[in-house]
Structures are given as C-alpha cells and as structure tokens.
Amino acid sequence: MSEKYTRTDFDKYMIPCFYPAPFIPIKGKGSQIWDQEGKNYIDLAGGIAVNSLGHANTQLIEALQKQANKLWHIGNGYTNEPVLKLAKTLVKSTFADKIFVCNSGAEANEAALKLARKYALENYGHNKSEIIAFNKSFHGRTLFTVTVGGQPKYSNDYGPLPINITHLPYNNLEAVSNHISEQSCAIIVEPIMGEGGVYPANNYFLIGLRELCNQYNVTLIFDEVQTGVGRTGSLYAYQEYGVEPDILTSAKGLGGGFPIGAMLTKEAWAQVFQPGTHGTTFGGNPMAATVANNVLSQITQELLLGVKKRNTWIIKRLNELQEKYNFLKEIRGMGLLIGVELAISWKNQAKKLINLAAEEGVIALIAGPNVLRFTPALNIPFSDLQEGFIRLERAILRLNS
C-alpha cells in the first residue's frame, strides 16, 4: 500500500507561504475534482484562471505524451520546433511581431519591465526610467514585480525596493495625465484588475493611456496574465477594447495547467534584447510549448462564443441568488473572469463563504476580503455550472443563517 499524505504534512515539511485547504485533491476531469476521501467538487476556480480547458483534457494529454517521447529540454543554446510554432501562432494572432517565452506570469512581467527600461535607456537616455502602475494591481512575486504591484502588503518587508515606481488610481485618466512626464518610461496596466477586486478598465481609460504613451514616448504594457487566452471571450482582452499595447504579458491559461509564460512585443522593442541581455533556462522548452500550442488550437471561435454564453448564465444565476439573499453589492468582470462584491452586511465574509462552499463541494476564489471570484474552465459544462451554483447556494444559506 502506498504511503498516504495528509494536510498536516504540509505544516510539517513545507515553508508556510500558503495556507491550503484541509482537503487534498488527487484527481480531476473536466470541471470536477475529487479529494483523497472521494468527495466530489465542482471547480469554479480553474487553478486561478490556469486550467483553461479543464482538468485532464484529452487533447493536452495526448500532445504532452507524444512530445514526452521525443524531446523534453534542450537549453537556450538551441531552438526547437514547438516553440517556433508557438511564436508564429501568437504573432499571427495578435499585434505582436516577436515573443519571449518563459515559465510564469511573474517572469513575463519581469521581462516586460526590464525591456521597457532598456528601450527607454537606448532611445531616450538615463533620465527616462519611471514606471507608472496602479493602486491594488498585482504583477507577480519577484522583487521588481511585487514593487510595481500596487499592494504594499506584498512588498513592505523586502526593502530596499526598486526605485522610480509610481502608483496612481486605476481607471483615473486625469491622475495619469497630470503625472506623466518625459521621465516616464512605461505604464503597466491590467485590462481587468484581477487580484485587486476584478475591476474592468473603462474603454476611455485605456484609450487615454494609449494616447498619453504616444505623446510622451512611453511604453504601454498590458498585463494579460489573467485575462489572456480566451478568458474574456477574445483571445486577449486588448482585442475586446480595441487598444493595442506595445508589450503584452501572458501566462496562466496559456499552458492550460502546464507552467509557461510569454512576453509579446513589437519589433522596435524586441530588438533591444540581444543575446546575453535577458534569458531563461527552462523557458520555451519543447514540453511547455507543445502544450501551449494545443491550448491555442482549442481556443476556437465556438469556444469564445461559449465563454460569453457562460458569462450570461452566471450573471443571471447570481442575480437570482441576489433576489433571494440580498448578499451582493456589484457584479464585475468580463467573460469567465467574474467578481462578486459582497453587500455591506456581508463585509469581510468572502473567505468564510468560499470555505463553506468547499464544504458543500464547490471551489471558488476570493479577490480581497469582500469579493468572490469565479474563473472556471472556458469549456465548463452548463450542467457543472448548475450543480456548482446549487452547492454555492447551500453555502450562502449557511452563512446567512
């Protein structure tokens, strides 16, 4: 009999960067998972917007197994066919001319920020280095990205921090217009702020950022780590808004559960990185690139239309629950990135609600103490949505009692 591990083993052996749930999932299929005791859960979290095509997707498994029998890793002194295919697909599908492949969203954002500063240095000199970001934003956990992120609780303990980073109010174009200058080198923005509460950018705001960046020769970076690869109903959210960045970062859903990240950019920026200026050991390996290629092949127009249909279904169901329990203040988001801000009478109860939901057999997320977040697989069956919200309602009833 194989050795069984329990939640207490996490506390015994793991550095406590996380506080995982009391149950341990061991198997998943589609939008359902099972724990060690055989209990079933409906997954409305998707590994935090990562499992874009659900668990144990047959096509992804077949692609991965086929590549596993050919070539796993070769190092960045060589290229490989899967990563070249991935680069071509992303270039043909987006505004970008070139891509850089890495392993995570944090690495993609790190590369984007470094590229923006190097581009400014080479084209405009040493005085143009300020990065403008936004309050409550989240861009990763490296020292650079956690400083650029607009949540000081994640960076306060790691000083001295990188300098010349300014945080301004999100969706406030006037604040940016009043602050931006010839010393600014980049603006980084999430088209939909994810960790900070699921706040979509106003179209006016993104259009204005693009115009200001053009006026002041500032690089516009869209952090699409969470919004990309079909999450909003388009391949990338910038396509919903009709506003092109100079650099875009992608990860999470790009690998459908396999670690990969990518930075997409225009030619002028791409040429700033030359051999030795930036790099990665594992980034762009044949295994990850193969999986990403298969994910992209499944992001069809039919699937994207289905994302929008599921968005409509979820919002309708949430409004029905609101009529019964008066538990929410606002529904925000786009596609299958949906945030539900709880009513004032339910203040700071989001974590408790998702814990109760897990007990009832449904997995959801939070985005701060007052916001539920739903990021299920893009192809989640409507039957699973129905069952998931039945279980969620039971959790609401328990919290409301």
C-alpha positions as CSV (number, residue, x, y, z in Angstrom):
1,M,0.0,0.0,0.0
2,S,1.3,3.4,-0.9
3,E,2.0,6.0,1.8
4,K,-0.8,8.4,2.4
5,Y,-0.1,12.1,2.9
6,T,-2.3,14.5,4.9
7,R,-2.8,18.2,5.3
8,T,-0.6,18.1,8.4
9,D,2.3,17.0,6.3
10,F,2.2,20.5,4.6
11,D,2.7,22.1,8.0
12,K,5.5,19.7,8.8
13,Y,7.5,19.8,5.6
14,M,6.5,22.9,3.6
15,I,7.6,26.5,4.0
16,P,4.3,28.2,5.1
17,C,3.9,30.6,2.2
18,F,0.4,29.3,1.7
19,Y,-2.5,28.1,3.9
20,P,-4.0,25.4,1.8
21,A,-7.5,23.9,2.3
22,P,-7.9,21.0,4.7
23,F,-8.7,18.5,1.9
24,I,-6.2,17.3,-0.8
25,P,-7.4,16.9,-4.4
26,I,-6.0,13.9,-6.1
27,K,-7.9,13.6,-9.4
28,G,-9.6,15.9,-11.8
29,K,-11.6,15.6,-15.0
30,G,-13.2,18.5,-16.9
31,S,-14.5,20.9,-14.2
32,Q,-14.8,18.3,-11.4
33,I,-12.2,17.2,-8.9
34,W,-12.1,14.5,-6.2
35,D,-10.2,14.5,-2.9
36,Q,-8.5,11.7,-1.0
37,E,-11.8,10.7,0.5
38,G,-13.5,10.5,-2.8
39,K,-15.5,13.7,-2.2
40,N,-16.5,15.5,-5.4
41,Y,-16.1,19.2,-6.1
42,I,-17.3,21.5,-8.9
43,D,-14.3,23.6,-9.8
44,L,-15.3,27.3,-10.4
45,A,-11.7,28.5,-9.8
46,G,-9.7,26.7,-12.6
47,G,-6.5,26.8,-10.7
48,I,-6.8,30.6,-10.5
49,A,-7.7,31.0,-14.2
50,V,-5.0,28.5,-15.2
51,N,-6.9,25.3,-16.2
52,S,-8.4,27.0,-19.2
53,L,-9.6,23.7,-20.7
54,G,-10.3,21.9,-17.5
55,H,-8.6,19.0,-15.8
56,A,-7.1,16.1,-17.7
57,N,-8.0,17.5,-21.1
58,T,-7.7,14.6,-23.6
59,Q,-6.0,16.6,-26.4
60,L,-3.5,18.2,-24.0
61,I,-2.6,14.8,-22.5
62,E,-2.1,13.2,-26.0
63,A,0.1,16.2,-27.1
64,L,2.2,16.1,-24.0
65,Q,2.7,12.3,-24.1
66,K,3.7,12.5,-27.8
67,Q,6.3,15.2,-27.1
68,A,7.5,13.4,-23.9
69,N,8.7,10.6,-26.1
70,K,10.7,13.0,-28.3
71,L,12.4,15.9,-26.5
72,W,11.9,17.4,-23.1
73,H,14.6,20.0,-22.7
74,I,17.5,21.2,-24.8
75,G,18.6,24.6,-23.3
76,N,18.6,28.1,-24.8
77,G,21.7,27.4,-26.9
78,Y,19.3,25.7,-29.4
79,T,15.8,26.3,-30.6
80,N,13.1,23.7,-31.1
81,E,10.1,23.2,-33.3
82,P,7.3,23.5,-30.7
83,V,8.4,26.9,-29.5
84,L,8.8,28.2,-33.1
85,K,5.3,27.1,-33.8
86,L,4.1,28.8,-30.6
87,A,5.8,32.1,-31.6
88,K,4.4,32.0,-35.1
89,T,0.8,31.4,-33.8
90,L,1.0,34.2,-31.3
91,V,2.4,36.6,-33.7
92,K,-0.2,35.8,-36.4
93,S,-3.0,36.0,-33.8
94,T,-2.0,39.3,-32.1
95,F,-0.5,42.8,-32.6
96,A,3.0,41.4,-31.8
97,D,6.0,40.9,-34.0
98,K,8.1,38.8,-31.6
99,I,7.7,36.8,-28.4
100,F,9.9,35.8,-25.5
101,V,8.9,32.5,-23.7
102,C,9.5,32.0,-20.0
103,N,7.8,30.0,-17.2
104,S,5.3,32.2,-15.4
105,G,3.4,35.4,-15.3
106,A,5.9,37.0,-12.9
107,E,8.8,36.2,-15.3
108,A,6.8,37.6,-18.2
109,N,6.2,40.8,-16.4
110,E,9.8,41.0,-15.1
111,A,10.9,40.7,-18.7
112,A,8.5,43.4,-19.9
113,L,9.5,45.9,-17.2
114,K,13.2,45.3,-17.9
115,L,12.6,45.6,-21.7
116,A,10.7,48.9,-21.2
117,R,13.5,50.4,-19.2
118,K,16.2,49.2,-21.6
119,Y,14.2,50.5,-24.5
120,A,13.9,53.9,-22.9
121,L,17.6,54.0,-22.0
122,E,18.7,53.2,-25.5
123,N,16.3,55.6,-27.2
124,Y,16.0,58.5,-24.8
125,G,18.8,58.3,-22.2
126,H,19.2,57.7,-18.5
127,N,16.6,60.2,-17.2
128,K,13.6,58.3,-18.6
129,S,13.1,55.4,-16.2
130,E,9.8,56.0,-14.2
131,I,7.3,53.2,-14.3
132,I,3.7,54.1,-13.7
133,A,1.5,51.4,-12.2
134,F,-1.9,51.4,-10.4
135,N,-3.1,51.0,-6.8
136,K,-4.3,47.5,-5.9
137,S,-2.7,46.0,-9.0
138,F,-0.8,42.7,-9.0
139,H,2.0,41.8,-11.4
140,G,3.9,38.9,-9.7
141,R,6.1,38.0,-6.8
142,T,9.7,38.8,-8.0
143,L,11.2,41.8,-6.2
144,F,10.7,44.0,-9.2
145,T,7.1,42.9,-10.0
146,V,6.0,42.9,-6.4
147,T,7.2,46.5,-6.1
148,V,5.4,47.5,-9.3
149,G,2.3,45.9,-8.0
150,G,0.1,48.3,-6.1
151,Q,-0.4,46.3,-2.9
152,P,2.3,47.3,-0.4
153,K,1.5,44.3,1.9
154,Y,3.3,42.2,-0.6
155,S,6.5,44.3,-0.8
156,N,6.9,46.1,2.6
157,D,9.2,43.5,4.1
158,Y,11.7,43.3,1.3
159,G,13.3,46.7,1.1
160,P,15.2,48.4,-0.2
161,L,13.0,48.1,-3.2
162,P,13.5,49.1,-6.8
163,I,13.0,52.8,-7.2
164,N,11.2,55.2,-9.5
165,I,7.9,53.4,-9.5
166,T,4.7,55.5,-9.1
167,H,1.3,54.2,-8.2
168,L,-1.8,56.0,-9.3
169,P,-5.6,55.4,-9.1
170,Y,-6.9,52.8,-11.5
171,N,-9.4,54.0,-14.1
172,N,-8.5,57.6,-13.4
173,L,-7.1,59.0,-16.6
174,E,-6.9,62.5,-15.2
175,A,-4.5,61.4,-12.5
176,V,-2.2,59.8,-15.1
177,S,-2.5,62.8,-17.4
178,N,-1.5,65.1,-14.5
179,H,1.5,63.0,-13.6
180,I,3.1,61.5,-16.7
181,S,6.2,63.3,-18.0
182,E,9.2,63.0,-20.3
183,Q,10.8,61.0,-17.4
184,S,8.2,58.3,-17.6
185,C,9.3,55.2,-19.5
186,A,6.4,52.7,-19.1
187,I,2.8,52.3,-17.9
188,I,1.8,48.8,-16.9
189,V,-1.9,48.0,-16.5
190,E,-4.2,45.1,-16.2
191,P,-7.2,45.4,-18.6
192,I,-9.2,43.8,-15.9
193,M,-7.7,44.1,-12.4
194,G,-7.8,40.6,-11.1
195,E,-6.3,40.1,-7.6
196,G,-7.3,43.7,-6.7
197,G,-11.0,43.0,-6.9
198,V,-11.9,42.2,-10.5
199,Y,-12.3,45.8,-11.8
200,P,-12.5,46.1,-15.6
201,A,-10.8,49.1,-17.1
202,N,-13.0,51.7,-18.8
203,N,-12.5,51.9,-22.5
204,Y,-12.0,55.6,-22.2
205,F,-9.2,54.9,-19.7
206,L,-7.2,52.5,-21.9
207,I,-7.7,54.7,-25.0
208,G,-6.4,57.6,-23.0
209,L,-3.4,55.7,-21.7
210,R,-2.5,54.8,-25.3
211,E,-2.7,58.4,-26.4
212,L,-0.6,59.6,-23.4
213,C,2.0,56.9,-24.1
214,N,2.2,58.1,-27.8
215,Q,2.5,61.7,-26.7
216,Y,5.3,61.1,-24.1
217,N,7.1,58.2,-25.8
218,V,6.2,55.8,-23.1
219,T,5.9,52.0,-23.4
220,L,2.4,50.7,-22.8
221,I,2.4,47.3,-21.2
222,F,-0.8,45.2,-20.8
223,D,-0.6,42.6,-18.1
224,E,-2.8,39.9,-19.5
225,V,-1.6,37.1,-17.3
226,Q,-5.1,36.5,-16.0
227,T,-7.2,38.0,-18.8
228,G,-5.5,36.2,-21.7
229,V,-6.1,33.1,-23.8
230,G,-9.9,33.3,-24.1
231,R,-10.7,34.3,-20.6
232,T,-12.7,37.4,-21.6
233,G,-14.3,36.0,-24.7
234,S,-11.5,37.1,-27.0
235,L,-8.0,35.6,-27.4
236,Y,-6.7,38.6,-25.4
237,A,-8.6,41.3,-23.6
238,Y,-7.0,44.1,-25.6
239,Q,-9.0,42.8,-28.6
240,E,-12.2,43.4,-26.7
241,Y,-11.1,47.0,-26.0
242,G,-9.6,47.8,-29.4
243,V,-6.5,49.3,-27.8
244,E,-3.0,47.9,-28.7
245,P,-0.2,47.8,-26.2
246,D,3.5,47.8,-27.1
247,I,4.1,44.8,-24.8
248,L,1.7,42.2,-23.6
249,T,2.3,39.5,-21.0
250,S,0.6,36.1,-21.0
251,A,0.7,33.0,-18.7
252,K,-1.9,31.2,-16.6
253,G,-4.3,29.8,-19.2
254,L,-1.7,29.7,-22.0
255,G,-0.4,26.4,-20.6
256,G,-3.8,25.0,-19.5
257,G,-2.1,23.9,-16.3
258,F,1.4,23.4,-17.6
259,P,3.9,26.2,-16.5
260,I,4.6,28.7,-19.2
261,G,4.7,32.4,-19.7
262,A,5.2,34.7,-22.7
263,M,6.0,38.3,-23.4
264,L,4.7,39.6,-26.7
265,T,6.0,42.8,-28.2
266,K,6.5,45.0,-31.3
267,E,9.7,44.9,-33.4
268,A,11.2,48.1,-32.2
269,W,11.1,46.8,-28.6
270,A,12.2,43.3,-29.5
271,Q,15.4,44.4,-31.0
272,V,16.5,45.9,-27.6
273,F,17.0,42.5,-26.2
274,Q,20.1,40.9,-27.8
275,P,21.9,37.7,-26.8
276,G,23.0,37.9,-23.2
277,T,20.7,40.9,-22.2
278,H,18.0,38.6,-20.8
279,G,17.4,34.9,-20.6
280,T,15.9,31.8,-19.1
281,T,16.9,28.2,-18.6
282,F,13.6,26.4,-18.9
283,G,11.6,29.0,-20.8
284,G,10.4,27.9,-24.2
285,N,11.2,24.2,-23.6
286,P,9.5,21.7,-26.0
287,M,7.1,20.3,-23.4
288,A,5.6,23.6,-22.3
289,A,5.5,24.9,-25.9
290,T,3.7,21.8,-27.1
291,V,1.0,22.1,-24.5
292,A,0.6,25.8,-25.2
293,N,0.2,25.1,-28.9
294,N,-2.5,22.6,-28.2
295,V,-4.3,25.0,-25.9
296,L,-4.3,27.7,-28.6
297,S,-5.6,25.2,-31.2
298,Q,-8.6,24.6,-28.9
299,I,-9.4,28.3,-28.4
300,T,-11.8,28.4,-31.4
301,Q,-14.5,31.0,-32.2
302,E,-17.1,28.5,-31.0
303,L,-15.3,28.2,-27.6
304,L,-15.0,32.0,-27.3
305,L,-18.7,32.4,-28.0
306,G,-19.3,29.8,-25.3
307,V,-17.4,31.9,-22.9
308,K,-19.8,34.8,-23.4
309,K,-22.8,32.5,-23.1
310,R,-21.5,31.1,-19.8
311,N,-20.9,34.7,-18.6
312,T,-24.6,35.5,-19.3
313,W,-25.7,32.3,-17.5
314,I,-23.6,33.0,-14.4
315,I,-24.7,36.6,-14.1
316,K,-28.4,35.6,-14.4
317,R,-27.9,33.0,-11.7
318,L,-26.1,35.4,-9.4
319,N,-29.0,37.9,-9.8
320,E,-31.5,35.2,-8.9
321,L,-29.5,34.5,-5.8
322,Q,-29.3,38.2,-5.0
323,E,-33.1,38.4,-5.2
324,K,-33.3,35.7,-2.5
325,Y,-30.5,36.6,-0.2
326,N,-29.5,40.2,-0.9
327,F,-25.9,39.2,-0.4
328,L,-24.1,41.2,-3.2
329,K,-23.3,44.8,-4.0
330,E,-22.0,44.5,-7.5
331,I,-21.1,42.0,-10.2
332,R,-18.0,42.9,-12.2
333,G,-15.8,41.4,-14.9
334,M,-15.9,40.0,-18.4
335,G,-16.2,36.6,-19.9
336,L,-15.2,34.0,-17.3
337,L,-13.4,36.4,-15.0
338,I,-16.2,37.4,-12.8
339,G,-16.1,39.2,-9.4
340,V,-18.9,39.5,-7.0
341,E,-18.6,42.2,-4.4
342,L,-20.5,41.3,-1.3
343,A,-23.1,43.6,0.3
344,I,-22.0,45.8,3.3
345,S,-23.9,43.5,5.6
346,W,-21.7,40.6,4.5
347,K,-18.5,42.7,4.8
348,N,-15.2,40.7,5.1
349,Q,-17.1,37.4,4.7
350,A,-15.7,36.3,1.3
351,K,-13.1,33.9,2.7
352,K,-15.7,32.3,5.1
353,L,-18.1,31.9,2.2
354,I,-15.7,30.1,-0.1
355,N,-14.7,27.8,2.9
356,L,-18.3,26.9,3.4
357,A,-18.7,26.4,-0.4
358,A,-15.8,24.0,-0.3
359,E,-17.5,22.0,2.4
360,E,-20.6,21.9,0.1
361,G,-18.5,20.7,-2.8
362,V,-17.7,23.7,-4.9
363,I,-14.4,25.6,-5.3
364,A,-14.3,29.3,-5.8
365,L,-11.8,32.1,-5.2
366,I,-11.6,35.5,-3.5
367,A,-10.2,38.8,-4.7
368,G,-9.8,40.6,-1.4
369,P,-11.9,40.2,1.7
370,N,-15.2,41.3,0.1
371,V,-15.1,39.8,-3.4
372,L,-15.8,36.3,-4.7
373,R,-14.0,35.5,-7.9
374,F,-15.1,32.9,-10.5
375,T,-12.5,31.7,-13.1
376,P,-13.7,28.3,-14.3
377,A,-12.6,26.4,-17.3
378,L,-13.6,28.1,-20.5
379,N,-15.4,25.0,-21.6
380,I,-17.1,24.2,-18.3
381,P,-20.3,22.2,-19.0
382,F,-23.5,24.0,-18.1
383,S,-24.5,21.0,-16.1
384,D,-21.5,21.6,-13.9
385,L,-22.3,25.3,-13.6
386,Q,-25.8,24.4,-12.5
387,E,-24.6,21.9,-9.9
388,G,-21.9,24.3,-8.7
389,F,-24.4,27.1,-8.0
390,I,-26.7,24.7,-6.2
391,R,-23.9,23.9,-3.9
392,L,-22.9,27.6,-3.6
393,E,-26.4,28.4,-2.6
394,R,-26.2,26.0,0.2
395,A,-23.1,27.8,1.4
396,I,-24.9,31.1,1.2
397,L,-27.8,29.7,3.2
398,R,-25.4,28.5,5.9
399,L,-23.6,31.9,6.1
400,N,-27.0,33.7,6.1
401,S,-28.4,31.6,9.0
